[in-house]
Amino acid sequence: SERERERVAPPCVRPTSGAQAHGLASLFPPGLQAIYGECRRLYPDQANPLQVTAIVKYWLGGPDPLDYISMYRNVGCPAQDIQEHWHYVSFGLSDLYGDNRVHEFTGTEGPSGFGFELTFRLKREVGETAPPTWPAELMQGLARYVFQSENTFCSGDHVSWHSPLDNSESRIQHMLLTEDPQMQPVQTPFGSVSFLQIVGVCTEELQAAQQWNGQGILELLRGVHVAGGPWLITDMRRGETIFDIDPHLQERVDQGIETEGSNLSGVSAKCVWDDLSRPPEDEEDSRSICIGSQPRRLSDKDTEQIREALRKGLEFNSKTALPPINSQRQSHDRPQSRKDSLESESSAAIVPHELVRTRQLESVHLKFNQESGTLLPLCLRGRLLHGRHFTYKSINGDTAITFVSTGVEGAFATEEHPYAAHGPWLQCIYLTAQPKDSPLLLHSQTGPIVYGMSVRFKGYGKCSVNLKPASPDV
C-alpha cells in the first residue's frame, strides 16, 4: 500500500508566544499552517487527529497528490438535526509549500494551487471508534483526476462514479460537490483556499442533478435527515433515494426542469461526428478531421468559446449567448498555467483560427457512448427548449458537438444552415419556434424522428444519431 493510517504529530502547531514557539512555527509550511489553523478553529480539542498520509509524496514521484487527509470526529448537533459523523479534510490541492515543488506560485491575490481542498462528512456508525479510511482513497482518486486533467471543481458539480464509494453494495455510487458548511475560506501567503465537500448520492439523484441543477438537488438533500440533513452527511447504508422517501420531491424537480431548465451546459464524453454530405475519400471530409488517427486540433479561440460556454452554464442565469471570441482574454480567476475544462494540451500546434473555414453541412452522423446518449433528453428538455446550448466535448481529442437554439447569439450554425463545422467543432441548431408539446423525449430504443433527429441506441453501450433536414410533415 502507498499509504497508511497512523496517529502522527499535528501538521502544525499554533504557537502562543515566545521565541521558541516562533521557531517551531517556522518548521511548518505556511500553506499547511493556514489550513490546519482552520481545522483547529473547528476542533480545538483534536490537536493530534488521525491522518492518512502518502508515504511517498507526490513531489517525490509518489502516486497520491494529497500529502495528508486529516480525520476528525464531529459530535454534530441533535437540536439542529445534525448527526454525529467523521469529518475528512485534504491537504495538497492547494499550495502548501510555495516553492514550486507541486504548484506554480503565482502570487497572493489569486487561488492557491487549484484554489480548493476537499472535505467529506461520513455518518458515524454505532460503536465505531475510529474513522474508516476508504474516504481518503476516494479523495485521492478525485485529486488525481484534478492533477492529471487540470480541471477544477465548483460547488454544484457532479461526479459520475458508477460504483459504490466504499466498494460495498451501497446505492451511494456518485457524488455532488458543495461548500463545506463549517469551514471558511482561508487566505494563505500563496493565495486563497476554499473547501468543497463531497456528498454521496444515488443514481436517481445524480440524474436529477444533471437534468435540473446540482444546487437544487443539494437543497432537497438538506431537507431530508437520512439523506444528509443540513450538513449533507453521507450515509453509505442509505437504501432509499430522496424521491422514495418523499415522492413530492420529484414533482419539485420536474417543475424546476420545466420552468428553469438545466444549468448543465456540457459534458466531457466519448463522441465523434461524421459529415454525410461528402464522400469519405475527400481529404477535407470531417471523417478525417474528427475520427481519424490524427484529429485536427481546436483553435485557441474555439477552445476558449466552448470553455466559456460550459463555465457560464454552471451559473444561474438565462443568458442565451455563446461568449464572444477574444484572443486577448485572460482569466483572472485562476493562474494561466492551469487548463480550464476544455483547453487542449497541444494548442500551440493547432491550425490558426482565421485559417479554418466554417463549412455548412447537409447532414451529419453523431456517435455517443451510452451514458452520453442518455443525456440527449436533458439537452432537449433542459437546455434547447429554454433557448440555451449544450456541448459534448470528446475526452479522446478535440472533437466537440454543440447543440444550439435559435436564440443563442455567437453561433455559426444558422436557421438557413442548421449544421455547420469549424474544424472539429460541429454545431447543430434547434428551432425553438417549434411547439413545446411536440414529442421531444428520446428513449433508449429506436427513436422517432424529432425535427430531423433520428436516435438509435445500439448494443455495446453505443448511441447513434442521424441529423438531416426535417421533412415538412414531421
C-alpha positions in Angstrom: 0.0 0.0 0.0 1.2 3.5 -0.8 -0.5 5.0 2.3 -1.1 4.1 5.9 -3.2 5.4 8.8 -1.4 6.4 11.9 -1.5 8.9 14.7 1.1 11.5 13.8 2.2 14.8 15.2 -0.1 17.6 14.2 0.9 19.1 10.8 1.4 22.4 12.5 1.0 23.9 16.0 -0.3 27.4 16.6 2.2 28.9 19.0 1.1 31.3 21.6 4.1 33.4 22.2 7.9 33.3 22.7 10.9 32.8 20.5 10.8 29.1 20.9 7.2 29.0 19.7 8.1 31.2 16.7 10.9 28.8 15.8 8.5 25.8 15.9 6.0 27.6 13.6 8.8 28.2 11.0 9.3 24.5 10.7 5.9 24.0 9.0 4.9 25.2 5.5 2.8 28.4 5.6 0.1 27.0 3.3 -0.3 23.9 5.5 -0.4 26.1 8.6 -3.3 28.1 7.3 -5.5 25.1 6.6 -4.6 23.4 9.8 -5.4 26.7 11.6 -9.0 26.5 10.2 -9.2 22.9 11.4 -8.0 23.9 14.8 -10.8 26.5 14.9 -13.4 23.8 14.5 -11.7 21.1 16.5 -9.7 22.8 19.3 -9.7 19.6 21.3 -8.4 17.4 18.5 -4.9 18.8 18.0 -3.5 15.4 17.0 -6.0 13.9 14.6 -5.7 10.6 12.8 -4.3 11.1 9.4 -3.9 9.2 6.2 -0.5 10.2 4.7 1.1 9.5 1.4 4.2 7.5 2.2 5.9 8.7 -1.0 4.9 12.3 -1.6 3.6 13.3 -5.0 6.5 15.7 -5.5 8.9 12.8 -4.9 7.3 10.6 -7.5 4.5 9.1 -5.5 1.1 8.4 -7.0 -1.0 10.3 -4.4 -1.3 14.1 -4.9 -2.7 14.7 -1.4 0.1 14.8 1.2 -2.4 14.3 4.1 -6.0 13.7 4.8 -6.9 14.6 8.4 -9.9 12.8 10.0 -11.9 14.4 12.8 -14.7 13.3 15.0 -17.7 15.7 14.8 -20.3 15.3 17.5 -22.9 17.0 15.4 -25.9 18.9 16.9 -29.1 16.9 17.6 -31.0 20.2 18.2 -30.3 21.2 14.6 -30.9 17.6 13.2 -27.1 17.1 12.6 -25.9 13.6 13.4 -22.5 12.6 14.7 -20.1 11.9 11.9 -16.5 11.8 10.7 -15.1 14.8 9.0 -12.2 14.4 6.5 -10.1 17.3 5.2 -7.5 17.1 2.4 -4.1 18.8 2.2 -2.5 19.1 -1.2 -4.8 20.5 -3.9 -3.8 24.0 -2.7 -0.2 25.1 -2.5 1.2 24.0 0.9 4.8 25.0 0.3 5.2 27.9 -2.0 8.4 26.7 -3.5 7.1 25.3 -6.8 7.6 21.7 -5.8 4.0 20.9 -6.7 2.1 24.1 -7.6 3.4 27.1 -9.5 3.5 30.1 -7.2 1.6 32.9 -9.0 1.2 35.4 -6.2 -1.1 36.0 -3.2 -4.1 37.6 -5.0 -5.4 34.6 -6.8 -6.1 31.0 -5.8 -3.5 28.9 -4.0 -2.7 25.9 -6.3 -6.1 24.8 -7.6 -7.7 27.1 -5.1 -9.6 24.5 -3.0 -9.3 21.5 -0.7 -11.8 18.6 -0.5 -13.8 17.6 2.6 -16.1 14.7 3.3 -18.6 14.0 6.1 -19.4 10.4 6.8 -22.1 9.2 9.3 -20.5 7.6 12.3 -21.9 4.1 12.9 -22.9 3.0 16.4 -19.8 1.5 18.2 -17.4 2.9 15.6 -14.3 4.1 17.5 -12.1 5.1 14.5 -12.9 6.6 11.2 -12.9 4.4 8.1 -10.0 5.1 5.8 -11.7 4.4 2.4 -12.8 8.1 2.1 -9.1 9.0 1.9 -8.7 6.8 -1.2 -11.8 8.3 -2.7 -10.4 11.8 -2.1 -7.0 10.8 -3.6 -8.8 9.5 -6.7 -10.6 12.8 -7.2 -7.3 14.7 -6.6 -5.6 12.5 -9.2 -8.2 13.5 -11.7 -7.7 17.2 -10.9 -3.9 17.0 -11.2 -4.0 14.9 -14.4 -6.7 16.9 -16.2 -6.1 20.2 -14.5 -9.9 20.6 -14.4 -11.1 22.2 -11.2 -14.3 21.5 -9.3 -17.0 24.0 -8.3 -20.0 23.9 -5.9 -22.9 22.2 -7.7 -20.7 20.0 -9.8 -21.5 16.3 -10.1 -19.1 13.3 -10.4 -20.4 10.2 -12.1 -18.6 7.4 -10.3 -20.7 4.3 -11.2 -19.5 2.3 -8.3 -20.3 2.3 -4.5 -18.0 4.9 -3.0 -16.8 2.4 -0.3 -16.7 -0.7 -2.7 -19.6 -2.3 -0.9 -23.1 -3.0 -2.2 -24.3 0.5 -1.4 -26.6 2.6 -3.6 -24.4 5.6 -2.9 -22.4 5.5 -6.2 -22.0 9.1 -7.3 -21.1 12.5 -5.9 -22.1 16.1 -5.8 -19.9 18.9 -4.6 -20.9 21.8 -2.4 -19.3 24.3 0.0 -18.4 22.9 3.4 -21.0 24.2 5.9 -18.4 24.8 8.6 -15.0 25.5 7.1 -14.5 29.1 6.0 -12.2 30.1 3.1 -8.7 30.9 4.2 -6.1 33.3 2.9 -2.6 31.9 2.7 0.7 33.5 1.7 0.3 31.6 -1.6 -3.3 32.6 -2.4 -6.9 31.8 -1.2 -8.2 28.3 -0.4 -11.9 27.3 -0.2 -13.3 24.0 1.0 -15.5 21.8 -1.3 -17.4 19.0 0.4 -18.1 15.7 -1.3 -21.7 14.5 -0.9 -22.6 10.9 -1.8 -25.8 10.4 -3.8 -27.8 7.7 -5.6 -28.0 7.3 -9.3 -31.5 8.8 -9.4 -30.3 11.9 -7.5 -27.3 12.3 -9.9 -29.6 12.1 -12.9 -31.9 14.7 -11.3 -28.9 17.0 -10.8 -27.9 16.6 -14.4 -31.4 17.3 -15.7 -32.1 20.2 -13.4 -29.1 21.5 -11.4 -26.8 20.4 -8.7 -27.6 23.2 -6.3 -31.3 22.4 -6.4 -30.7 18.7 -5.6 -28.3 19.6 -2.8 -31.0 21.8 -1.2 -33.5 18.9 -1.4 -31.0 16.6 0.3 -30.5 19.1 3.1 -34.2 18.9 3.9 -34.2 15.1 4.3 -32.5 13.9 7.5 -31.5 10.4 6.3 -30.2 11.8 3.0 -27.7 14.2 4.6 -29.6 16.9 6.6 -28.3 20.4 6.9 -24.7 19.5 6.7 -25.1 16.9 4.0 -23.6 14.0 5.9 -23.2 10.9 3.7 -24.8 7.6 5.0 -23.5 4.7 3.0 -26.2 2.5 4.4 -29.0 4.6 2.9 -31.2 2.4 0.8 -33.7 4.9 -0.4 -33.5 7.9 -2.7 -35.0 11.2 -1.6 -37.7 10.5 -4.2 -38.5 7.2 -2.5 -38.6 8.9 0.9 -40.7 11.9 -0.3 -42.4 11.4 -3.8 -43.4 15.1 -3.8 -39.7 15.9 -4.3 -39.9 14.5 -7.8 -42.6 17.0 -8.6 -40.3 19.8 -7.5 -37.6 18.6 -9.8 -40.0 18.2 -12.7 -41.3 21.7 -12.1 -37.8 23.1 -11.9 -36.8 21.5 -15.2 -39.9 22.8 -16.8 -39.6 26.4 -15.6 -35.8 26.8 -15.3 -34.3 24.1 -17.5 -30.9 22.6 -16.7 -27.8 24.6 -15.8 -25.6 21.8 -17.1 -24.3 23.3 -20.4 -22.0 20.5 -21.4 -20.1 17.3 -20.5 -17.0 15.5 -21.4 -18.0 12.5 -23.5 -16.9 9.8 -25.9 -18.3 11.2 -29.1 -17.5 11.6 -32.8 -19.3 13.1 -35.8 -19.3 12.4 -39.5 -20.2 14.6 -42.4 -22.6 12.5 -44.6 -22.7 15.3 -47.2 -19.3 14.3 -48.7 -17.7 11.1 -49.9 -15.3 9.7 -47.4 -12.4 9.8 -49.8 -12.5 13.7 -49.7 -9.4 14.7 -47.8 -11.3 17.6 -46.2 -14.1 15.4 -45.1 -14.9 15.5 -41.4 -14.2 11.8 -41.1 -10.5 12.5 -41.5 -10.8 15.5 -39.2 -12.9 14.0 -36.4 -12.3 10.3 -36.2 -9.0 9.8 -38.0 -5.8 8.9 -36.2 -4.6 12.5 -36.3 -7.6 14.7 -35.4 -7.2 18.4 -36.1 -7.0 20.5 -33.0 -9.4 23.2 -32.0 -8.0 26.7 -32.2 -7.4 28.7 -29.1 -10.4 30.9 -29.9 -12.7 28.0 -30.4 -11.5 26.3 -27.3 -12.0 29.5 -25.3 -15.5 29.9 -26.6 -16.6 26.3 -25.8 -14.8 26.5 -22.4 -16.6 29.7 -21.5 -20.0 28.3 -22.7 -19.6 25.4 -20.2 -18.5 27.7 -17.4 -21.4 30.0 -18.0 -23.8 27.0 -17.9 -22.9 26.4 -14.3 -24.3 29.8 -13.3 -28.0 30.5 -12.5 -28.9 32.9 -15.3 -30.9 33.0 -18.5 -28.2 34.4 -20.7 -28.5 32.8 -24.2 -25.2 33.7 -25.8 -22.1 31.8 -26.6 -19.3 34.1 -25.2 -17.6 36.2 -27.8 -14.2 35.0 -29.1 -11.4 37.2 -27.8 -7.9 36.1 -28.2 -6.6 38.6 -25.7 -8.9 37.5 -22.9 -7.2 36.2 -19.8 -8.8 34.6 -16.8 -8.3 36.3 -13.5 -10.0 33.5 -11.6 -7.0 31.2 -11.8 -3.4 31.1 -12.9 -2.7 31.0 -16.6 -0.7 27.8 -16.2 -3.8 25.9 -15.3 -6.0 24.4 -18.0 -9.7 25.1 -17.8 -12.2 22.3 -18.5 -11.7 22.2 -22.3 -8.3 23.6 -23.0 -6.2 21.5 -25.4 -2.9 20.1 -24.4 -1.3 21.0 -27.7 -2.9 24.3 -28.6 0.5 25.6 -29.8 0.4 23.2 -32.7 -3.1 23.8 -34.0 -4.3 25.4 -37.2 -4.7 29.2 -36.7 -8.3 30.2 -36.1 -8.5 32.5 -39.1 -7.3 29.8 -41.5 -10.0 27.3 -40.5 -13.1 27.7 -42.8 -16.6 27.3 -41.4 -18.4 24.7 -43.5 -22.1 24.2 -43.9 -23.2 20.6 -43.9 -26.3 18.9 -45.3 -26.5 16.0 -42.9 -24.3 14.6 -40.2 -23.9 11.4 -38.2 -23.2 11.6 -34.5 -22.0 8.8 -32.3 -22.0 8.7 -28.5 -21.3 6.2 -25.8 -24.5 5.1 -23.9 -24.1 7.5 -20.9 -23.6 10.5 -23.2 -26.5 9.4 -25.4 -28.9 9.2 -22.4 -28.2 12.9 -21.8 -29.9 13.9 -25.1 -33.3 14.3 -23.4 -31.6 16.7 -21.0 -30.1 18.6 -23.9 -33.5 19.0 -25.5 -35.8 19.4 -22.5 -33.5 21.2 -20.1 -31.4 23.3 -22.5 -32.7 23.8 -26.0 -36.3 24.3 -25.1 -35.2 27.1 -22.8 -33.2 28.9 -25.6 -29.8 27.6 -24.4 -27.0 25.5 -25.7 -25.4 22.2 -24.8 -21.9 20.9 -25.7 -20.4 17.4 -25.9 -16.6 17.6 -25.7 -14.7 14.5 -26.6 -12.4 13.1 -24.0 -10.3 11.4 -26.7 -9.4 14.5 -28.8 -10.6 17.9 -29.7 -13.9 16.9 -31.3 -16.8 19.0 -30.0 -20.6 18.8 -30.7 -22.7 21.8 -29.7 -26.5 21.9 -29.9 -27.7 25.5 -30.0 -31.2 27.0 -30.1 -32.1 29.8 -32.4 -31.9 32.3 -29.6 -28.2 31.7 -28.9 -26.0 34.5 -30.2 -22.5 33.9 -31.4 -23.3 30.5 -33.1 -22.0 29.9 -36.6 -24.9 27.4 -37.3 -27.9 29.3 -38.5 -31.6 28.5 -39.4 -30.5 28.6 -43.1 -27.6 26.3 -42.4 -28.5 24.3 -39.3 -25.4 22.1 -39.4 -22.0 23.8 -39.5 -18.5 22.8 -38.7 -15.4 24.9 -37.7 -12.6 22.4 -37.8 -13.5 19.6 -35.5 -16.2 21.7 -33.8 -19.7 20.9 -35.0 -22.8 23.0 -34.2 -26.4 21.8 -34.8 -29.2 24.3 -34.4 -32.6 23.6 -32.9 -35.6 25.7 -33.9 -37.1 26.8 -30.7 -40.1 28.1 -32.5 -41.4 24.5 -32.7 -44.4 23.8 -30.4 -43.4 22.7 -26.9 -45.9 19.9 -26.9 -44.2 18.1 -29.7 -42.6 14.7 -29.0 -39.2 15.7 -27.6 -38.3 12.9 -25.2 -35.8 10.4 -26.6 -35.9 6.8 -25.4 -33.4 4.1 -25.0 -34.6 2.3 -28.2 -35.1 3.1 -31.8 -36.5 6.6 -31.5 -38.8 8.7 -33.7 -37.7 11.4 -36.0 -37.6 14.6 -33.9 -37.1 17.7 -36.0 -34.7 15.9 -38.3 -33.1 13.9 -35.5 -33.1 10.1 -35.5 -31.7 8.4 -32.4 -30.8 4.8 -32.2 -29.4 3.2 -29.1 -27.3 0.2 -30.3 -25.7 -2.7 -28.5 -22.4 -2.5 -26.6 -23.3 0.9 -25.0 -23.4 2.9 -28.2 -25.8 5.6 -29.3 -26.1 6.7 -32.9 -27.8 9.9 -34.1 -28.5 10.9 -37.7 -29.3 14.6 -38.4 -30.8 15.7 -41.6 -33.3 18.5 -42.7 -36.7 17.7 -41.2 -39.5 17.0 -43.7 -42.4 19.4 -43.6 -44.8 16.7 -42.2 -42.5 16.0 -39.1 
